[in-house]
């Protein structure tokens, strides 16, 4: 993708995360210190690079909504990326341990 298109997509994902957190009444939770695990389940078994699932825009939305204080190393002490396969239900699951 070209940079302007990619930046617009990232902004939409960040905005979606802010909406999701607020609609679930989790805004301003202000988690001070946490560990996160992101598991992305792909629709196909073709080779995927796990590092291409880096959730920068999701973390930005979690910070902006107030769910976490910040996504810096002082507050987000561990970030684990995992990949899996689920043909019927591709998705990303986010686990927060605090």
N, C-alpha and C positions, 0 to 999 in steps of 0.2 A: 504494500500500500504506500501511496505517497504520503509524505509527512502531514500535510493539512488534513487529509482524510483520516489518518491514524489519530491525530490529536483530537479531532472531533469525536471519534469513536471512544477514545479514552475519557473525554469529558462526559459523554452520555453514560458510560459505565459508572463514573464517579457520582453523577447525579442520581442514577438508579440506586446506588448503594445508600445515598443520603435518604432518598425516599423510602427505601426498604426499612432502614433502621427506624426512621420516624413513624412509619405506618405500623411497626411492631412495638412502638413505645419504648424503644431502647436508646433514644437519643440522650445525650448528656449523662450517660452512665459513667463517663470519665474513668475508664479502667486505667490504672496507673502503671501496672506491670503485667505483661502477659506473654504467653507463647501461643503461636497459631500454627495450625496445620491446614493446608489447602490440598484437597484431593480432587483432581480433575479426571472425570470418567469420559473417555472419548467414545464416539459412535462406531469407530472402526478400529481394527487391530494394526493398521499401518503404523510405521515407526513415527513416534512423536518425541520431540525434545522436551523434556520436563522443564528445562529452564525457560522455554518459550511461554510457559503458563504463569510467569512471574506476575503477581497480582498488584502491581503498583497502583493502578487506578482504583482497585477495590480498597486498598489500604488508605488511599487518599480520601475516599468516601467515608470510611470508618472514622478517620480523624476529623474530617469536616463536620460530621454529624454529632461529634462529641461522644461517640461510643467508646473510643480509646482516646487518651490524651494526645498521643502522637505516635507516629510509626518509626521514630528514631530508636537507636540502640539502647537508650535509657529506659524506654517504655515497652518496646517490642523486643524481648530478649532472645527469642528463638522463632524462626520461620522455616517450616518444613514444607517442601513441595513433593507431592506424590501424584502418580498417574495410574489410571486403571482403564478398564474397558467395560462398557455397558451399552450394547447395541440398542436396547429398548428405551433407555433413560440416560442419555448423556447429560452430564451436569458437573458442577463444581460444589463440593461440600467444604465448609469452613468450620473448623473447630477452634474455639478460644479457651485456653486454660489460664485462669487468673486466681 
